[in-house]
Amino acid sequence: QEDLENICDDPYIQSPATLEKLTGRTILITGATGLLGSLLVRTFAAINRNFGTNCRILALVRNEEKARGIYGDLLQRGDVRLIYGDITQQGFVSNLTRTIRGAFLEDVHVDYIFHCAAVTTSKTMVQQPVETIHAALSGTRHLLAFAASQHVESFVYLSSMEVYGDMSVYPDTRATEDRLGYCNPQVVRSNYPESKRMCENMCTAYFAEYGVPVKVARLAQTFGAGILPWENRVFAQFARSVIEKKDIVLHTKGLSEGNYCYSADVMTGLIHLLLGGTNGEAYNVANERCHTTIADMAKLCADDIAGGKIRVVFDIPKENTYGYAQDTKLTLDSSKLRALGWEPKTDLREMYTRMIEGMREEKDGQ
């Protein structure tokens, strides 16, 4: 709740120009049971509550029980509606149009789309590479086709910093939006960055051919207060180790360089993109102050946040059975997004402090 209020206090969010562009609009958010999708739903609900913008928020989900567990009382409000559907299925566009019409008992024009749905676990990418590719390509194609049919005002596609691949081919590994590194298509784990690259190109194609006003957000790894109970990415594992007073176990040397951004900062960044980004272009969304290696982040959690009461232990298997990506050296440059007026506010230590506080509150409330 504190994060939502901080988002609403952001000068850009509460500016008359921003509120005018949001007032009365219908916003479709896919992947609404994921971290970023659910936070976007809550963010626009908070903006409605604080500023009376009267947005209609459509949360596209596959699992009703899971969604109702996430949103709870928020669904009692008239501005948030769950929409059920599978973006990978044939006939998605016509089915979605009918489903939205049925939810409101009238034809509803969608103004803005955030496409957040994606596979996010490395193990799935390795064990189900075909399904990972299918979900990315089919889902994105269907959403772009729907956007074209609706003549939306703006579409934001959530991509990933993984599209940059191996930047060591350059003397400087700082990643700006105009250059990519090497990605080996013969490596199974490459299905994720390669499919993200193809989805970005699909966005470019739909903008060029059909005029879909799409912007691409290349996200750093994002976390903070409000992460979902089943989250199992490395940042959540480190946080649980702190809470449970258990040693942090690394299955690699932890040399990969991570780029991170606090969830509330990402929310304001995505709204900047939605309303102010240039159509057909990509933007890095990262806090340069939150760049570190996995090993150093583990050390921060063990030595600083846990006060030295836990250790970092290395247990490296002979084979990479966990599906981790190869070690990467990459520093995301977010100056292009900052040129739109966006400024991330939360450093890595505070990100962990807020996330752990939220996880403890969630645990105590169960």
Steps between C-alpha positions, in 0.01 A plus 500: 500500500785739581651438157167575331476830685858584402413431136200731524722768659734495201482844331461344155214274607302777666562757228185629324631383161546141622166486680323636192651221285382238751153630580224277369739268317476121485827321580565133419779330698612147409686275740297653781584222747873574463702752699498788251152437361343491846691812606378685192140407586549627856678813378217609271244412767691726741511780241124464457449518875729798556416708194158384378631409156231234455716264294356160417766242585479163325722236662551214254566170681476125442449381858194646675580356843854634491380842385234529769759406760723783381241776468249416773286800595631703206259304281206644692574833336339573166818617330692168506372205296654156456502386138569131437688375198810332359692735274667209318177340372365533148203735483630706792420837342132429435464313829650790697272751330196289594625446856550872561159578353346239730675640808354847444183408307603750234768554237816626668789664318843422648724807505822373657666157522785375718616157381661346810424129452819294469689198626737623774663189653831374362410139574192522276709657224734199506245223558225641274677709235238436231217614728703806604546605138137428414370705793716798404441505125134395485399715795672812372367455144144462629529805728640715220221385267245589767666840546478561124130408498432738790711789364649541847666825606808328643643149551793416729677167448701378797825357366814409691863600542577144379450617140848655526664157520877490547626858492866397544528526120529875567787671686233676710220279637268794566177417318318774314191429297676528163736200529465136598754235595542141387239231563571139402185342350651152548469532879160385631484774765522757217132436428408778742720786371451394138120490536507839674704636209247361252213649701671838492535471123133401479417822686710694249322325211151570635593865547644525149220315320190566711594808699467334841652761737726260688788572736741234630617496863825308545476427868769444755409233753225651709400435859372670814212503744204301376682209338272201471524204741608252228779722365818291483751709309837563659405826673207330675717205602754738658224685685352177638846397622520825697151453648555133586858562621636239258825516306478621140601216268637591156517236227730715282798722581258792488709695249209609282435871521142578590306816421214573737219747551245543777146402407346840582767675291419268210131594529573870450743413220238297314245780527760745364544261207127449447425870476828657390711239322571508128303243300706215358793550736653310794597637841713349776331508840771469765654675797871530424567525876366145537758325283686215672609139468288217638777419750521860624122518535506180706773654714289816548210287625712282728742756646295820499127427498527182712770659715752221439275236654498291183772407250536470124575137409610383154365160388581482129386185311710354220215556253267799479183313598330814631472669161697812590606727216870525421701760693429843358671836528245767428417846627167639385505868408161660570587854390249480212209441740635756747492754218119467516514622860513165681727461800533177707517571872569176686844341549570128533519491878166679537350270236583200716395670822155585361455161335592308816273720710212424263577127502500495880168682513355253248628207707365642828161564340450141388 
